Amino acid sequence: MDNFLFLTRIDYTLIVVSLGAALLGTVSGALGTYAVLRRQSLLGDAISHAALPGIAIAFLLTGSKTPLILVLGAAIAGWLGALAIISIVRLTRIKHDSALALVLSTFFGFGLVLYSLIQRSGNANQAGLDTFIFGQAATILKRDVITIGILGGIALIIMLILWKELKLLIFDEGFAASLGFPTRLLDILLTSLLVIAIVLGLQAVGAVLMSAMLVAPAVAARQWTNKLNLMVFLAAVFGAFAGVSGTIISSSTTGLPTGPMIILCATLFVGLSIVFAPNRGLIWDTIRQRKNRRSLKIAMGRLMEEPQQESE
């Protein structure tokens, strides 16, 4: 009877963590598509690192580790970090990559200072806050899954409502501005959606690896299609499968961290897509090159035969 209860508890934990990882992968993959297409893949890295001081400040102000409070603090800090990047690029001559590095290092350093102060404060409730740096998916509870589902669902609904506007923004921002669309407002809104996706994954994957969770499914999906709607769908599917498969693999072997395994599974999808995807895959590209060479040889052979026939 005790063994049955133990196995039931393990299965329940696995289901909860897998469901949370699947929801996280779905939201991250779908919204990460826009970051990849806008060539702002490193923006996710900057936002995830910028969210750390928000978590620390939320804990210092409330003394609570309630996920919703910490996520709210992370979202505010991440949003301020993203807004700082946008402002630096538009108001100064600093390039986008330099602004990313500046904001990332500054916010992350500030977050580590606050974490050190919390550790020295002697607050007994501080245990577990460091999981937001490297992630610990095994600590995901049912309430965390509900939070991911609600906030992630809201982000996806907003994305679908503004589908045409966001599509025009990522492909031709200048044309969108000429049509009268508020491109700056749309840019801030899209960045805010990315912030939501990132802060939801900090507990599971961590600030260090969260950018890969945002980018890898979208990169894998890009190899299979040139259509935005299909790319968003495939990225969401790849993200969900990476979350579930990484959770199952880590639970089957003792000592394997769940967050890094999820990232490795997402990276595996990228590798398989690069090799096997039609049109863009390495295998099909090699086959096309061989066909083109064969056709070129045949054409050159015919051109060489024509002068000989004319001379005869």
C-alpha positions as CSV (number, residue, x, y, z in Angstrom):
1,M,0.0,0.0,0.0
2,D,2.9,2.4,0.9
3,N,4.6,1.6,-2.5
4,F,1.3,2.3,-4.3
5,L,0.9,5.7,-2.6
6,F,4.6,6.5,-3.4
7,L,4.2,5.7,-7.1
8,T,0.9,7.6,-7.2
9,R,2.6,10.7,-5.7
10,I,5.5,10.4,-8.3
11,D,3.0,10.1,-11.2
12,Y,1.0,13.1,-10.0
13,T,4.2,15.2,-9.6
14,L,5.3,14.1,-13.1
15,I,1.9,15.0,-14.6
16,V,1.9,18.5,-13.0
17,V,5.5,19.3,-14.0
18,S,4.9,18.0,-17.5
19,L,1.7,20.0,-17.9
20,G,3.5,23.2,-16.7
21,A,6.5,22.6,-19.0
22,A,4.1,21.9,-22.0
23,L,2.2,25.1,-21.3
24,L,5.5,27.1,-21.0
25,G,6.8,25.6,-24.2
26,T,3.7,26.4,-26.1
27,V,3.6,30.1,-25.0
28,S,7.4,30.5,-25.3
29,G,7.5,28.9,-28.8
30,A,4.6,30.9,-30.2
31,L,5.8,34.3,-28.9
32,G,9.4,33.5,-29.6
33,T,8.6,33.4,-33.3
34,Y,8.3,37.2,-33.3
35,A,11.7,37.7,-31.6
36,V,13.4,35.3,-34.1
37,L,11.8,36.9,-37.2
38,R,12.7,40.4,-35.9
39,R,16.3,39.3,-35.3
40,Q,16.0,40.1,-31.6
41,S,16.7,36.6,-30.3
42,L,19.0,38.0,-27.6
43,L,16.2,40.2,-26.3
44,G,14.9,37.3,-24.4
45,D,18.3,36.8,-22.7
46,A,18.3,40.4,-21.6
47,I,14.8,40.4,-20.3
48,S,15.2,37.1,-18.3
49,H,18.3,38.5,-16.6
50,A,16.6,41.9,-16.0
51,A,13.8,40.1,-14.2
52,L,16.0,38.9,-11.3
53,P,16.0,42.2,-9.4
54,G,12.3,42.4,-9.7
55,I,12.0,39.0,-7.9
56,A,14.3,40.1,-5.2
57,I,12.5,43.4,-4.6
58,A,9.1,41.7,-4.6
59,F,10.4,39.4,-1.9
60,L,12.0,42.2,0.1
61,L,8.8,44.2,0.1
62,T,6.3,41.4,0.8
63,G,8.4,38.7,2.5
64,S,6.4,36.2,0.5
65,K,7.4,33.6,-2.1
66,T,3.9,33.4,-3.6
67,P,4.5,32.7,-7.3
68,L,2.0,35.4,-8.5
69,I,3.8,38.1,-6.5
70,L,7.3,37.0,-7.6
71,V,6.1,36.8,-11.2
72,L,4.6,40.2,-11.0
73,G,7.9,41.6,-9.7
74,A,9.8,39.8,-12.4
75,A,7.4,41.1,-15.1
76,I,7.8,44.7,-14.0
77,A,11.6,44.5,-13.9
78,G,11.8,42.7,-17.2
79,W,9.5,45.2,-18.8
80,L,11.5,48.1,-17.5
81,G,14.7,46.4,-18.8
82,A,13.1,45.9,-22.2
83,L,11.9,49.5,-22.2
84,A,15.4,50.7,-21.3
85,I,16.8,48.8,-24.3
86,I,14.2,50.3,-26.7
87,S,14.9,53.8,-25.3
88,I,18.6,53.6,-25.5
89,V,18.5,52.5,-29.1
90,R,16.0,55.2,-30.2
91,L,17.4,58.1,-28.2
92,T,21.2,57.5,-28.5
93,R,23.7,56.3,-31.1
94,I,24.3,53.1,-29.2
95,K,23.6,50.0,-31.3
96,H,21.0,47.3,-30.3
97,D,23.6,44.7,-29.3
98,S,25.5,47.1,-27.1
99,A,22.2,48.2,-25.4
100,L,21.3,44.6,-24.8
101,A,24.7,43.8,-23.2
102,L,24.5,47.0,-21.1
103,V,21.0,46.4,-19.7
104,L,21.6,42.7,-19.2
105,S,24.8,43.0,-17.2
106,T,23.5,46.0,-15.1
107,F,20.1,44.4,-14.1
108,F,21.7,41.0,-13.5
109,G,24.4,42.5,-11.4
110,F,21.8,44.5,-9.4
111,G,19.8,41.3,-8.9
112,L,22.8,39.4,-7.6
113,V,23.5,42.2,-5.1
114,L,19.9,42.0,-3.9
115,Y,20.1,38.2,-3.6
116,S,23.2,38.5,-1.5
117,L,21.5,41.0,0.8
118,I,18.5,38.6,1.2
119,Q,20.8,35.7,2.1
120,R,22.6,37.8,4.7
121,S,19.3,39.0,6.2
122,G,18.7,35.7,7.9
123,N,15.1,35.5,6.7
124,A,14.1,31.9,7.0
125,N,11.6,32.2,4.1
126,Q,14.4,33.0,1.6
127,A,15.0,29.3,0.7
128,G,14.3,28.5,-2.9
129,L,14.7,32.0,-4.4
130,D,17.9,31.0,-6.1
131,T,15.9,28.5,-8.3
132,F,15.0,31.5,-10.4
133,I,18.6,31.8,-11.6
134,F,19.1,28.2,-12.8
135,G,15.6,26.9,-12.6
136,Q,14.1,24.0,-10.8
137,A,11.1,22.6,-12.7
138,A,10.5,19.9,-10.1
139,T,9.3,22.5,-7.7
140,I,6.4,23.5,-9.9
141,L,3.0,23.0,-8.2
142,K,-0.6,23.0,-9.4
143,R,-1.0,26.7,-8.6
144,D,2.1,27.5,-10.7
145,V,0.6,25.5,-13.6
146,I,-2.6,27.5,-13.3
147,T,-0.7,30.8,-13.2
148,I,1.2,29.8,-16.4
149,G,-2.0,28.7,-18.1
150,I,-3.9,31.9,-17.3
151,L,-1.1,34.5,-18.0
152,G,0.2,32.6,-21.0
153,G,-3.3,32.2,-22.4
154,I,-3.9,36.0,-22.0
155,A,-0.7,36.6,-23.9
156,L,-1.6,34.3,-26.7
157,I,-5.1,35.8,-27.0
158,I,-3.7,39.3,-27.3
159,M,-1.3,37.9,-30.0
160,L,-4.2,36.5,-32.0
161,I,-6.4,39.7,-31.6
162,L,-3.5,41.8,-33.0
163,W,-2.4,39.2,-35.5
164,K,-2.4,41.4,-38.6
165,E,-0.8,44.4,-36.8
166,L,2.0,42.4,-35.3
167,K,2.6,40.6,-38.6
168,L,2.9,43.9,-40.4
169,L,5.2,45.2,-37.7
170,I,7.7,42.4,-37.9
171,F,7.9,42.2,-41.6
172,D,7.7,45.9,-42.6
173,E,7.7,48.4,-39.8
174,G,8.2,51.4,-42.1
175,F,5.1,50.4,-44.2
176,A,3.1,49.9,-41.0
177,A,4.1,53.4,-39.8
178,S,3.1,54.9,-43.2
179,L,-0.4,53.3,-42.9
180,G,-0.8,55.1,-39.5
181,F,-0.3,52.2,-37.2
182,P,1.2,53.1,-33.8
183,T,4.4,51.2,-34.3
184,R,6.1,52.3,-31.1
185,L,3.0,51.2,-29.1
186,L,2.9,47.9,-30.9
187,D,6.7,47.4,-30.3
188,I,6.2,48.0,-26.6
189,L,3.2,45.6,-26.6
190,L,5.1,42.9,-28.4
191,T,8.0,43.3,-26.0
192,S,5.5,43.0,-23.1
193,L,4.2,39.7,-24.4
194,L,7.7,38.4,-24.6
195,V,8.2,39.6,-21.0
196,I,5.2,37.5,-19.9
197,A,6.5,34.4,-21.6
198,I,10.0,34.8,-20.1
199,V,8.9,35.5,-16.5
200,L,6.6,32.5,-16.6
201,G,9.6,30.2,-17.3
202,L,12.0,31.5,-14.8
203,Q,11.0,29.0,-12.1
204,A,11.2,26.1,-14.5
205,V,14.1,26.9,-16.7
206,G,15.9,29.8,-14.9
207,A,17.2,33.2,-16.1
208,V,20.3,31.7,-17.6
209,L,18.6,29.3,-20.0
210,M,15.2,30.9,-20.6
211,S,16.3,32.7,-23.8
212,A,16.9,29.2,-25.4
213,M,13.4,28.2,-24.5
214,L,12.1,31.3,-26.3
215,V,14.3,30.9,-29.4
216,A,14.9,27.2,-30.0
217,P,11.4,26.1,-30.9
218,A,11.0,29.1,-33.2
219,V,14.3,28.4,-35.0
220,A,13.2,24.8,-35.4
221,A,9.9,25.8,-36.9
222,R,11.5,28.3,-39.3
223,Q,13.2,25.4,-41.0
224,W,9.9,23.8,-42.0
225,T,7.9,26.7,-43.4
226,N,7.9,30.2,-44.7
227,K,4.3,31.0,-43.5
228,L,3.9,32.9,-40.2
229,N,0.8,31.1,-39.0
230,L,2.3,27.7,-39.6
231,M,5.6,28.8,-38.0
232,V,3.8,29.9,-34.9
233,F,1.9,26.7,-34.6
234,L,5.0,24.5,-35.2
235,A,7.0,26.5,-32.7
236,A,4.3,26.0,-30.1
237,V,4.2,22.3,-30.8
238,F,8.0,21.9,-30.7
239,G,8.1,23.9,-27.4
240,A,5.4,21.7,-25.8
241,F,7.1,18.5,-26.9
242,A,10.4,19.7,-25.6
243,G,8.8,20.5,-22.2
244,V,7.2,17.1,-21.9
245,S,10.1,15.0,-23.2
246,G,12.6,16.9,-21.1
247,T,10.5,16.3,-18.0
248,I,10.0,12.6,-18.7
249,I,13.7,12.0,-19.4
250,S,14.8,13.9,-16.2
251,S,12.3,12.0,-14.1
252,S,13.5,8.6,-15.4
253,T,17.1,9.1,-14.2
254,T,18.2,10.3,-10.8
255,G,20.3,13.5,-10.8
256,L,19.2,14.9,-14.2
257,P,17.9,18.5,-13.8
258,T,14.6,19.1,-15.6
259,G,15.2,22.6,-16.9
260,P,18.5,21.9,-18.8
261,M,17.0,18.7,-20.1
262,I,14.1,20.6,-21.6
263,I,16.5,23.0,-23.3
264,L,18.5,20.0,-24.6
265,C,15.4,18.5,-26.1
266,A,14.5,21.8,-27.7
267,T,18.0,22.0,-29.1
268,L,17.6,18.5,-30.5
269,F,14.5,19.6,-32.4
270,V,16.6,22.4,-33.9
271,G,19.3,20.0,-35.0
272,L,16.8,17.5,-36.5
273,S,15.0,20.4,-38.3
274,I,18.2,21.7,-39.7
275,V,19.1,18.3,-41.1
276,F,15.8,16.9,-42.2
277,A,13.5,19.8,-43.0
278,P,12.4,20.1,-46.6
279,N,13.6,23.1,-48.6
280,R,16.0,24.3,-45.9
281,G,17.3,21.0,-44.5
282,L,20.9,20.0,-45.2
283,I,19.9,16.6,-46.6
284,W,17.5,18.1,-49.2
285,D,19.9,20.9,-49.9
286,T,22.6,18.3,-50.7
287,I,20.2,16.4,-52.9
288,R,19.3,19.6,-54.8
289,Q,22.9,20.5,-55.3
290,R,23.6,17.1,-56.8
291,K,20.6,17.4,-59.1
292,N,21.7,20.8,-60.2
293,R,25.3,19.6,-60.9
294,R,23.9,16.6,-62.8
295,S,21.7,18.9,-64.9
296,L,24.6,21.3,-65.5
297,K,26.8,18.4,-66.7
298,I,24.1,17.3,-69.1
299,A,23.5,20.8,-70.4
300,M,27.3,21.3,-70.8
301,G,27.5,18.0,-72.6
302,R,24.8,19.0,-75.1
303,L,26.5,22.3,-75.7
304,M,29.8,20.5,-76.5
305,E,28.0,18.1,-78.9
306,E,26.3,20.9,-80.9
307,P,29.5,22.5,-82.4
308,Q,30.8,19.0,-83.3
309,Q,27.5,18.2,-85.2
310,E,27.6,21.6,-87.0
311,S,31.3,21.0,-88.1
312,E,30.3,17.6,-89.6
